[in-house]
Amino acid sequence: MIERLKIWNEVKDYLLITVGLFLYAFGWTVFLLPYQIVTGGVTGVAAIVFYATKIPIVYTYFAINVCLLIVALKILGFKFMVKTVYAILMLSFMLWMAQKLMTNPDGTMHQVLGHGQDFMSLIIGCTFTGSALAIVFLNNGSTGGTDIVAAVVNKYHNISLGRVLVYVDLLIIGSTYPIFQDWRKIVFGLCTMVIENFVLDYVMNARRESVQFMIFTKKYQEIANAIGTEMGHGVTILDGHGWYTGQQMKVLCILAKKRESTEIFRLIKMIDPNAFVSQSSVIGVYGEGFDEMRVKVKTDSLDSKK
């Protein structure tokens, strides 16, 4: 049973990564590339090379990613790299196919929203690419390129992926001025950076958002058993004392993902419809089943505490 669950989780990761890659290729090739909108990341570098030399983006994208993969193999581990290699190969194919479909017979690229709709195309395209990157990251994957750099930093430091990508993208976008000699292109590039990374962090944090439940009920044992057995959640039972009634009462404290809230409410209502429940959002939950504490601890400080 456990092995079947592991296999299903791996298959689900690859399916969702593929969906994310398709959305990325669609948003970037349909809405950004035809309008010569400068973006960050390796795809941005590949686009800059394409604008300057007409070399298809797939060649530059693939070559840079091979170099980054070699460097990052030891740090990120083999399992992460297998999915990254899969993502790079799949995205390379999707970008090649999408660019081919979007290119007119005269060599120009078809502008879906029409001429002069640069900024609207930018917003739509970055919404697609930002959401796509979040889907890939949430399923233990990477699109390669600067995502690998972000994943390396995020592995050791509690810095959001979006923030790391901002720093890298600033360098890439700023380097485009000698090619275009147009500050407007750089401003548009900065807009893509802000919108894409905002969407990336928003989608990822929405998925990771946690909540805390405080449940006041006389049927605390039944509710604790139901949540523990049906949802596999730990439950902490606190001793409470009513100020007005003077009665002793048990209080259940539960930390859970926000997406699990509906199921918890359902169990509570089935067992005790009269229970008093407080739900609140928490900034972060760290430990088993939640996020990892990404802080450095000095060896000498750790030894002194033992």
C-alpha positions in Angstrom: 0.0 0.0 0.0 2.8 2.4 0.9 4.7 1.6 -2.3 1.6 2.1 -4.4 1.1 5.5 -2.7 4.7 6.5 -3.4 4.3 5.6 -7.0 1.1 7.5 -7.3 2.7 10.6 -5.7 5.5 10.4 -8.2 3.1 10.0 -11.1 1.0 12.9 -9.8 4.2 15.1 -9.5 5.1 14.5 -13.2 1.6 15.1 -14.4 1.3 18.4 -12.6 4.8 19.4 -13.6 3.8 18.8 -17.3 0.7 20.9 -16.8 2.8 23.7 -15.4 5.3 23.5 -18.2 2.5 23.6 -20.8 1.1 26.8 -19.2 4.6 28.3 -19.1 5.3 27.6 -22.7 1.8 28.9 -23.7 2.0 32.1 -21.7 5.6 33.0 -22.7 5.4 32.1 -26.4 1.9 33.4 -27.1 1.9 36.6 -25.1 5.5 37.7 -24.4 7.8 36.6 -27.2 5.7 38.0 -30.2 5.8 41.5 -28.5 9.5 41.4 -27.8 8.9 41.7 -24.1 12.1 41.1 -22.2 11.9 38.6 -19.3 14.2 37.2 -16.8 15.5 33.7 -16.4 17.2 31.5 -19.0 14.2 31.9 -21.3 14.8 35.6 -21.1 18.4 35.1 -22.1 17.3 32.8 -24.9 14.8 35.4 -26.1 17.5 38.2 -26.0 19.8 36.0 -28.2 16.8 35.3 -30.5 16.0 39.0 -30.9 19.7 39.8 -31.6 20.7 36.8 -33.8 17.4 35.0 -34.7 18.9 31.8 -33.2 15.8 29.7 -32.1 15.3 30.0 -28.3 15.3 26.2 -27.8 19.1 26.0 -28.6 20.2 28.7 -26.2 17.8 27.5 -23.5 19.0 23.9 -23.7 22.7 24.8 -23.7 22.6 27.0 -20.6 20.5 24.6 -18.7 23.0 21.7 -19.3 25.7 23.8 -17.8 23.6 24.7 -14.7 22.5 21.1 -14.2 26.1 19.9 -14.0 26.9 22.6 -11.4 23.8 21.9 -9.3 23.7 18.1 -9.4 25.6 17.6 -6.1 23.7 20.3 -4.2 20.1 19.5 -5.1 20.3 15.7 -5.3 19.6 13.1 -7.9 15.8 12.9 -7.4 15.3 16.7 -7.9 17.6 16.7 -10.9 15.7 13.8 -12.6 12.6 15.9 -12.5 14.5 19.0 -13.6 16.0 17.1 -16.6 12.5 15.9 -17.5 11.2 19.5 -17.2 14.0 20.9 -19.3 13.5 18.4 -22.1 9.8 18.7 -22.1 9.8 22.6 -21.9 12.4 22.7 -24.7 10.1 20.7 -26.9 7.1 22.8 -26.0 8.9 26.1 -26.6 10.1 24.8 -30.0 6.7 23.7 -31.0 4.9 26.8 -29.7 7.4 29.1 -31.4 7.0 27.2 -34.7 3.2 27.5 -34.4 3.3 31.2 -33.6 5.7 32.1 -36.5 4.2 33.5 -39.6 5.4 32.4 -43.1 7.4 35.7 -43.4 9.3 35.0 -40.2 7.4 37.4 -38.0 5.5 36.2 -34.9 1.7 36.4 -34.7 0.5 38.9 -32.1 -2.7 37.4 -30.7 -4.0 40.6 -29.0 -3.1 42.7 -32.0 -0.6 45.5 -32.6 0.1 47.9 -29.8 -1.3 45.7 -27.0 2.1 45.2 -25.4 1.2 45.9 -21.8 -2.0 43.8 -21.8 -0.1 40.9 -23.3 2.5 41.4 -20.6 0.0 41.1 -17.8 -1.7 38.0 -19.3 1.6 36.3 -20.1 3.1 36.8 -16.7 0.0 35.6 -15.0 0.4 32.3 -16.9 4.2 32.0 -16.4 4.0 32.9 -12.7 1.2 30.4 -12.0 3.1 27.8 -14.0 6.3 28.2 -12.1 4.4 27.8 -8.8 2.7 24.6 -10.0 6.1 23.2 -11.0 7.8 24.1 -7.7 4.9 22.9 -5.5 5.3 19.4 -7.1 9.0 19.2 -6.4 10.1 20.2 -9.9 11.9 23.0 -11.7 11.9 24.5 -15.1 15.7 24.7 -14.9 17.7 27.8 -15.5 17.5 30.5 -12.7 14.9 28.3 -11.0 17.8 26.0 -10.1 19.7 28.9 -8.6 16.5 29.8 -6.6 16.1 26.2 -5.5 19.7 26.1 -4.3 19.3 29.3 -2.2 15.9 28.3 -0.9 17.3 24.9 0.2 19.6 26.5 2.7 18.0 29.9 3.5 14.5 31.0 4.4 14.3 33.3 1.4 11.3 33.0 -0.9 11.8 31.7 -4.4 10.3 34.9 -5.9 12.8 37.1 -4.1 15.8 35.1 -5.4 14.4 35.2 -8.9 14.0 39.0 -8.6 17.7 39.5 -8.0 18.7 37.3 -10.9 16.2 38.8 -13.3 17.3 42.3 -12.5 20.8 41.4 -13.8 19.4 39.8 -16.9 16.9 42.5 -17.8 19.4 45.3 -17.2 21.9 43.7 -19.6 19.4 44.1 -22.5 20.0 47.8 -23.0 23.0 47.5 -25.3 20.9 45.4 -27.7 17.7 47.4 -27.8 18.9 50.9 -26.9 15.4 51.4 -25.5 14.6 52.1 -21.8 11.0 51.2 -22.5 12.0 47.6 -23.1 13.8 47.6 -19.7 10.7 49.1 -18.0 8.5 46.4 -19.5 11.0 43.8 -18.4 10.9 45.1 -14.8 7.1 44.9 -15.0 7.3 41.2 -16.1 9.6 40.6 -13.2 7.3 42.1 -10.6 4.1 40.6 -11.9 5.5 37.1 -12.5 7.2 36.8 -9.1 4.2 38.3 -7.3 1.9 35.6 -8.9 4.5 32.9 -8.1 4.7 33.8 -4.4 1.0 34.3 -4.2 0.1 30.9 -5.6 2.8 29.1 -3.5 1.9 30.8 -0.3 -1.8 30.2 -0.8 -1.1 26.5 -1.1 1.2 26.5 1.9 -1.0 28.8 4.1 -1.7 27.2 7.5 -4.5 27.8 10.1 -4.9 27.2 13.8 -8.1 25.8 15.3 -9.2 26.2 18.9 -12.2 23.9 19.5 -14.2 24.2 22.8 -16.5 21.1 23.1 -17.7 18.6 25.6 -17.1 15.8 23.0 -13.4 16.6 22.7 -12.4 12.9 22.8 -14.7 12.0 19.8 -13.5 15.0 17.8 -9.8 14.3 18.5 -10.2 10.7 17.5 -12.0 11.6 14.3 -9.4 14.1 13.2 -6.5 11.9 14.3 -7.8 8.8 12.5 -9.5 10.2 9.4 -7.1 13.0 8.6 -3.9 11.7 10.2 -3.5 15.0 12.2 -2.0 15.5 15.6 -4.2 17.1 18.2 -3.2 18.9 21.4 -5.6 18.9 24.3 -5.4 21.9 26.6 -7.0 22.4 30.0 -9.5 25.3 30.0 -11.3 27.1 32.8 -14.4 29.2 32.1 -14.3 32.6 33.9 -18.0 33.1 34.1 -19.2 29.5 34.5 -16.3 28.4 36.6 -16.4 25.1 34.8 -13.4 23.0 33.6 -13.3 22.3 29.9 -10.9 20.7 27.5 -9.8 22.7 24.4 -8.5 21.1 21.2 -5.6 22.9 19.5 -5.0 21.9 15.8 -2.5 23.2 13.2 -3.5 22.4 9.7 -3.2 23.5 6.1 -5.9 26.0 5.0 -7.2 23.6 2.3 -8.0 21.1 5.1 -10.3 23.5 6.9 -13.5 22.3 5.3 -12.9 18.7 6.2 -12.1 19.7 9.8 -15.3 21.8 10.1 -17.3 18.8 8.6 -16.0 16.4 11.2 -16.7 18.9 14.1 -20.3 19.5 12.9 -21.0 15.8 12.5 -19.9 15.1 16.1 -20.9 18.3 18.0 -22.9 20.9 16.1 -22.8 23.1 19.2 -19.0 23.2 19.5 -17.4 26.7 19.8 -14.6 26.9 17.1 -12.0 29.6 16.6 -10.0 29.6 13.3 -7.1 31.9 12.7 -4.4 32.3 10.1 -0.8 31.8 11.2 2.3 33.3 9.7 4.2 30.1 9.6 4.2 26.5 10.9 7.5 24.7 11.1 8.2 21.0 11.9 7.1 17.6 10.9 4.3 17.7 8.2 4.9 21.5 7.6 7.7 23.7 6.5 11.3 23.1 7.4 13.2 25.7 9.6 15.8 27.1 7.2 18.2 28.8 9.5 21.9 28.2 10.1 23.1 27.1 13.5 26.8 27.5 14.4 28.4 24.3 15.4 30.0 25.8 18.5 26.6 27.1 19.6 25.0 23.7 19.1 27.8 22.0 21.1 27.4 24.4 24.0 23.7 23.6 24.3 24.3 19.9 24.7 
